[in-house]
């Protein structure tokens, strides 16, 4: 927040009473590395609610300086795995402190990360993507590594 006097107002003209309403801030108004504060207020009829407490978010559009590495003790590169036992993989962030976990899959595309589902009254309910061990694994420390196992099941013969 380099200049708290810079304010952008986003409105939602039509909302359902008793439910939260989203306001969308255009992506071009956000700058990589910048921290933003946001607040909400409800206006109805002749009155307005008090402003909510400020919440903060930092935009991070910068890719890590180096890609994570993938290794496996029982699934060597350029060799066919014979199956029968889970394959163990280690993903390493190479010390890039902004990397705190990894997303993986045998196939593309990777699952969409959902950070919140809508709860009662439309209020977002944050979710931890690392609670899905089938696609996400948390690093042992920021910039660290994570080891997980997968069982590859070939497609049935047709």
N, C-alpha and C positions, 0 to 999 in steps of 0.2 A: 504494500500500500504506500506508494511513493507520494500520492497526492489525494488525501481523503476528501478534498473539496470537489474532485471530479465525480459526478454522479450520473448514472444512466438509469432512467426509469423504464421499467417494463410493466405493461398492464395486461390484464386479462379481463376483457369487457363482459364476457358471459361466463358465469360459474353457477354451479348447482349449490343451493343452500345446504349447509351441513356437510359439505365435502370440500377437500382441498382442491385448489386449482393451480395448474402449472403456468409459469411465465417463462418464456424462452428468450435467452439472451443470444443475439447473433454471434456466431463464432468469430467473425472478423473484429469484434470489439474486445477480444481477449488476447493477451500477449503472453508468450511463453516465459515462464519464470516469475511472472507477476502474481502477487497475492491479492485476492479480492475479498472484500467484505460484502455481505448481502443481508438485507432485512426484508420483512414482509409486513404489509398492512392491509386490512380489509376495509373497503369503503362500500357502504350500502345506504341508499336513501340520502338522508341529510347528515349522516354521521360517519365517523371513521374510527377504527380501533387504534390502540396504541401501536407503535412500531414494535416488532419482535426484537429480541436480543440479536446482535449481529452474529452471523456465522461466517467462517472464513474458508476459502479454497485457494489453492495454488495451482496454476496451470503448468503442466509438464508435458510439452510436446517434443522434447528432445530425446532422440534415441540414445541408448548407451554407447559409449565410445568404442566398445568391442562387443561382439555377439557372445552369448553364452556358449560354453562348450558342452558337448555330450560325450559321455564315455560309458562303456559297459564291460564288466569283467567276463560276462558269459554270452555276449552278442557282438563279436568282433565285426568291425566294418568290412564291407565287401565280401561277407560270407553269409550263407543261408543258415538260419537258425533251424535246428532239427526239431524244436518244440519239445513239449513234455514237462518243462519246468518254467517257472516265471523268469522273465528276462529282467535283470537288474540294471537300471540306468542311473547315472549320476549327472546332474545338470549343475554347472558351475557358472556363477556370474562374473568371474574374473576380477573380483574386488570392486565392481561397480556398485557403490553404496546405495544407489536408488533402486536396485533390484532386490526385492524382498521375497520373491517367489516366482514360480514358473507355471505355465499352462502347457499341457501336452495331449497328444492324441495319436493313435495309430493311423488315422485317416484325416483328410481335410474335409470340410473346413473345421477349424477349432470352434468349440462352443462359444457363444456370446456371453460375455461376462455381465451378469446382472448384479448390480450393487444394492438394489433395493426393490422390494415388491410393495405393492400398494396394500396397506392394511385398512382397518376401520377408518371411516370418514375420509378415505383417500390419503391418509398419512403414510409417507414412505417408511418402510421397515427395512433398515440396512441388513444386508446378508454378507457373510464372509465367504468369498469364493473358495477359500482353502478348505471349507467344510465338505467340498466335493472331491474326495480323493481319487476319483476316476479320471479327473482332468486337470487338477491343480495340486501343487505341492509348495509348501512354504520353505524358504531357504533357512538354514540353521542360524543365520545372522544376515543383516543387510550386506549385500555384496558376496554372500557365501554360496554354499552349495546345498543340494538336496538329493537324496537317493530314494528311489521308489522302484517297485516291481510291477510288471505287466505280464499277463498271460496272453499270448497271441493265439487266436483260434482261427485257423484257415477257413475260408468260405466253404460251405458245403458244395460238393460236386453236383453238377447239373446234368 
